[in-house]
């Protein structure tokens, strides 16, 4: 039942989703899509075991599989994918940015990104793909 509700929510028009999630979130000049904001909001309400508190890996994997199947049910395949690196508290953190077709390219030339990319092995830095 919850799966159907989430899938139905993901199929709502952007203006309805925007009314639910509120003002757009902007990161490095790029605006997060209303659907992404909705996924983040809905993810908070998905009941699951705390992976740190549950010693049974089977339970943690089952919960992850359930959450993933629900949240990825409406993801399109024609998105642009851009791999980048951001500076984390304990060093560089690889990140992947998904953009809808026709969206402006994500800026990856920030100082934090450039600093983190220099600290990665050559085969890990500067990766950018479009699918």
N, C-alpha and C positions, 0 to 999 in steps of 0.2 A: 504493500500500500504506500509506504513512504517513497519507494522508488518511483512509482507512478506520479506522485505529487512533485517530486524533484524534476523529473523529466518534463512534466507539464509546465513547471515554473521556468525551466530553461527555454521553452518554446514561446514564452510570452514576448510581445513586442518590446523593443528597447525602452520605449517611453513608460511602459508599465513597470518594467524592472527598475528603471531609474526612480520611479515614485516609491518603490519599496526600499531600495538601498541608499537613496539620498544623493547628495552632491557627488560629482565625479571626482575620482582620486587621480592626481597627476604625479608621475614619477619621471624625473629627468626630462621634462617637457613633453612626455607622452602620456596621453589620457588612458586610464584603464577602462576596458570595455565594461558596460553595465553587466554583461553576463559573468565576467570574471569577478566583479564585485559581489554579484549574487552568489556565486560558488563559494566565495570566502565566507559570506554571511551564513549560508546554509551549512557549511562544513562545521561550524561551531555547534550546531544542534544535532549532529549525527552521533548517536550513542555508540561509544566504543570504549574498550578498556585502555587504560593508560599503559603504553608500551613499556614504560620504566617500572611500573608496579606489578605487571603480570609476568610471572616467571615462565608461563607456557607460551612458547613461540607459535604454536598452532593457533591459539586464540588471537594473538596479535596479527598473524597473517590473514586469518579469516576476516577480522574486522577491517584490515586494510583492503582486502579484495572487495568487500561489500561497499566500502566508501568509494573506492576507485571506480567500480562498475556504475554506481549511481552518478557520480560527478562527471564521468567521461561519456555518459550516454549521449549527450547532444553535441559533442565536439566535432567540428568539421575537419575535413582532410585537406582543404585548400588554404591553410594558414601559412604565413611566412614564419620561419624559425630562424632565430639569431642566437648563437652561443656567444656569451660574453663572460667577463669576470668582474666581480665587485670586491672591494676591500672589506673584509670582515674583521671582527674584533681579534681573531686569532690567525689572521693571514687571508690570502685570496680565497674567494668562494666562487666556484664555477656557477654560472646561471644560464638559463635558457629563456628567451623571450619569444612569446607567440603573438603574432599580429594578424588581424584579419586581412583578407585580400584588399589591396588598394590603400592600406594605411601607410602613413609616412614612416620612413625608416627610423628605427630607434637610434638615438644618439649613443654611441659607445666610446666617445673620445673624452670622457670626463677624466679629471686628474686621478680620482680614485681608481677608475678602471685601468688607465694607462699604468699606474704604479703597480697594480695587482698583476697585470699581464706581463710586465717585465720580470716578475718573480716566478713565473711558471716556466716549466720546460718548453723548449721551442715547439714541440709537437702539440702542446695544449693551448698556445696563445694564438690569437687572431683568427679563430675558427668562426666562419660565418657561412650558413647554408640557407638555401631557399628550397622549400619542397612544394 
